[in-house]
Amino acid sequence: MIKFRTVWKKCRQPSAGFTVIELLVVIAVIGILVALLLPAVQQAREAARRSQCQNHLKQISLATVQFEETNKAFPPARIQPRPIEPDPLLQCGGEEPTWLIRILPWLDAASLYEGWNLYDPFRLHGEELRNANLAVFVCPTRRSTSNAIGKRLFSIAGTTTTITLPCGCPVTVTSGGINEELTGAVGDYAGNHGDLSPGAWGSPNDLWFGGNGTGVIISSRAECMTDKPVNWVDQISMASITDGTSNTFLAGELHVPAKRLGEFPENPPMYDGDYFGSASRIGGPAMRLSLGSTDTAASALAFGSWHEGICNFAFCDGSVRGVNSRISTRTLGYLCNRHDSEVIQ
């Protein structure tokens, strides 16, 4: 009997465990800890993405410098004749691929490079070639390579005229022809075409045209044979950068608002040399850096980043640095201009 009572008492004793209140307190504490850790985790991830972005620019800059060492000149941003050109042997081209195709062999992409004809129009290349992308051309903060595809509407076999968009960029428009929308790979990096000092509003000396840019990756006129480009003539070498290679931009992140990825004119196919802004940007007075992904007031031809407070740039000596997004536009112009005798320390 005594033994039975002892067992009964033990059975009636409450078991050790959490009460509902204690469980709720634990859940609340865990929630607070997660809320405190999440920003730190996000910051760590963004720091890793920013570092990867800088590494991409490093690879692009080294490939471009190797191109210069091999060819004794930097690649042309694109082929573009001047509107008034007395020499008939320089009056051809204007739709050929951009400079990004020319540096592919130095990015371990020789097989992709071999599919392109540097002096045929971009739109005449096959869809597989036009849409081919490399991870090195994409900033991981913005997107992945798998969804880095843009499009542009082409008008073919009509009457051509040139209009100037609100971004200040001239675009050739064809009326009475056939409209064709083509896709192409898009990227997040652009060559430094210079500043606005040559002008941009209606003169043959405007920066858009061959040989007029003050940067390093500039548009060039073509050497023509039977009205077809066979070479480029306006060549910028290391010796042309009189302000110093460590004081002059080579390339940088291009500005694209968050809702305009892959859209014309901010982010069209990057191999399309028919449009100035496909893989080129300018900076300086009246052309500030973008302040981020929500900045819709910055020009479609501006440099800009989605990294908080900075924009990554590769310099002509191969180094890569983050530049404050609120840098003085005058200083920005000095860094974009290769030969203005303004050296920034």
Secondary structure in CASP SS format (residue, H / E / C, confidence):
PFRMAT SS
TARGET T0000
AUTHOR 0000-0000-0000
METHOD secondary structure of the structure
MODEL  1
M C 1.00
I H 1.00
K H 1.00
F H 1.00
R H 1.00
T H 1.00
V H 1.00
W H 1.00
K H 1.00
K H 1.00
C H 1.00
R H 1.00
Q C 1.00
P C 1.00
S C 1.00
A C 1.00
G C 1.00
F C 1.00
T C 1.00
V H 1.00
I H 1.00
E H 1.00
L H 1.00
L H 1.00
V H 1.00
V H 1.00
I H 1.00
A H 1.00
V H 1.00
I H 1.00
G H 1.00
I H 1.00
L H 1.00
V H 1.00
A H 1.00
L H 1.00
L H 1.00
L H 1.00
P H 1.00
A H 1.00
V H 1.00
Q H 1.00
Q H 1.00
A H 1.00
R H 1.00
E H 1.00
A H 1.00
A H 1.00
R H 1.00
R H 1.00
S H 1.00
Q H 1.00
C H 1.00
Q H 1.00
N H 1.00
H H 1.00
L H 1.00
K H 1.00
Q H 1.00
I H 1.00
S H 1.00
L H 1.00
A H 1.00
T H 1.00
V H 1.00
Q H 1.00
F H 1.00
E H 1.00
E H 1.00
T H 1.00
N H 1.00
K C 1.00
A C 1.00
F C 1.00
P C 1.00
P C 1.00
A C 1.00
R C 1.00
I E 1.00
Q C 1.00
P C 1.00
R C 1.00
P C 1.00
I C 1.00
E C 1.00
P C 1.00
D C 1.00
P H 1.00
L H 1.00
L H 1.00
Q C 1.00
C C 1.00
G C 1.00
G C 1.00
E C 1.00
E C 1.00
P E 1.00
T C 1.00
W H 1.00
L H 1.00
I H 1.00
R H 1.00
I C 1.00
L H 1.00
P H 1.00
W H 1.00
L H 1.00
D C 1.00
A C 1.00
A H 1.00
S H 1.00
L H 1.00
Y H 1.00
E H 1.00
G C 1.00
W C 1.00
N C 1.00
L C 1.00
Y C 1.00
D C 1.00
P C 1.00
F H 1.00
R H 1.00
L H 1.00
H C 1.00
G C 1.00
E H 1.00
E H 1.00
L H 1.00
R H 1.00
N H 1.00
A C 1.00
N C 1.00
L C 1.00
A H 1.00
V H 1.00
F H 1.00
V C 1.00
C C 1.00
P C 1.00
T C 1.00
R C 1.00
R C 1.00
S C 1.00
T H 1.00
S H 1.00
N H 1.00
A C 1.00
I E 1.00
G E 1.00
K E 1.00
R E 1.00
L E 1.00
F E 1.00
S E 1.00
I E 1.00
A C 1.00
G C 1.00
T E 1.00
T E 1.00
T E 1.00
T E 1.00
I E 1.00
T E 1.00
L C 1.00
P C 1.00
C C 1.00
G C 1.00
C C 1.00
P E 1.00
V E 1.00
T E 1.00
V E 1.00
T E 1.00
S E 1.00
G C 1.00
G C 1.00
I E 1.00
N E 1.00
E E 1.00
E E 1.00
L E 1.00
T E 1.00
G E 1.00
A E 1.00
V C 1.00
G C 1.00
D C 1.00
Y E 1.00
A E 1.00
G E 1.00
N E 1.00
H E 1.00
G E 1.00
D C 1.00
L C 1.00
S C 1.00
P C 1.00
G C 1.00
A C 1.00
W C 1.00
G C 1.00
S C 1.00
P C 1.00
N C 1.00
D C 1.00
L C 1.00
W C 1.00
F C 1.00
G C 1.00
G C 1.00
N C 1.00
G C 1.00
T C 1.00
G C 1.00
V C 1.00
I C 1.00
I C 1.00
S C 1.00
S E 1.00
R C 1.00
A E 1.00
E E 1.00
C E 1.00
M E 1.00
T C 1.00
D C 1.00
K E 1.00
P E 1.00
V E 1.00
N E 1.00
W E 1.00
V C 1.00
D C 1.00
Q C 1.00
I C 1.00
S C 1.00
M H 1.00
A H 1.00
S H 1.00
I C 1.00
T C 1.00
D C 1.00
G C 1.00
T H 1.00
S H 1.00
N H 1.00
T C 1.00
F E 1.00
L E 1.00
A E 1.00
G E 1.00
E E 1.00
L E 1.00
H C 1.00
V C 1.00
P C 1.00
A H 1.00
K H 1.00
R H 1.00
L C 1.00
G C 1.00
E C 1.00
F C 1.00
P C 1.00
E C 1.00
N C 1.00
P C 1.00
P C 1.00
M C 1.00
Y C 1.00
D E 1.00
G C 1.00
D C 1.00
Y C 1.00
F H 1.00
G H 1.00
S H 1.00
A C 1.00
S E 1.00
R E 1.00
I E 1.00
G C 1.00
G E 1.00
P C 1.00
A C 1.00
M E 1.00
R C 1.00
L C 1.00
S C 1.00
L C 1.00
G C 1.00
S C 1.00
T C 1.00
D C 1.00
T C 1.00
A C 1.00
A C 1.00
S C 1.00
A C 1.00
L C 1.00
A E 1.00
F E 1.00
G C 1.00
S C 1.00
W C 1.00
H C 1.00
E C 1.00
G C 1.00
I E 1.00
C E 1.00
N E 1.00
F E 1.00
A E 1.00
F E 1.00
C C 1.00
D C 1.00
G C 1.00
S C 1.00
V E 1.00
R E 1.00
G E 1.00
V E 1.00
N E 1.00
S C 1.00
R C 1.00
I C 1.00
S C 1.00
T H 1.00
R H 1.00
T H 1.00
L H 1.00
G H 1.00
Y H 1.00
L H 1.00
C H 1.00
N C 1.00
R C 1.00
H C 1.00
D C 1.00
S C 1.00
E C 1.00
V C 1.00
I C 1.00
Q C 1.00
END
